[in-house]
């Protein structure tokens, strides 16, 4: 996984919380409102961490969906989010780093 992506996620408690929440729900998909309640955040910040769209606050290219850790699924009426099954190992590695409180300097060396 790209160092910039790891750094981006590790610097954001909200992205880590979302990743952890979706990890615990995998393989079930979930609504934005469920994620928001589950991590005790507000909808705009949760959406920003997931998909970006708030320039200067949440960059789209570093959002969880853009980097591929989370999939955004849509049908005619609803939008769901689910951990990307193809990136399970990357998600697990990031969560292990967070759980073991390893610093980025050690990872990047």
Secondary structure, 3 states (H helix, E strand, C coil): CCHHHHHHHHCCHHHHHHHHHHHHHCCCCECHHHHHHHHCCCHHHHHHHHHCCECCCECHHHCCCCCCCEEEEECCCCEEEEECHHHHHHHHHHHHHHHCCCCHHHHHC
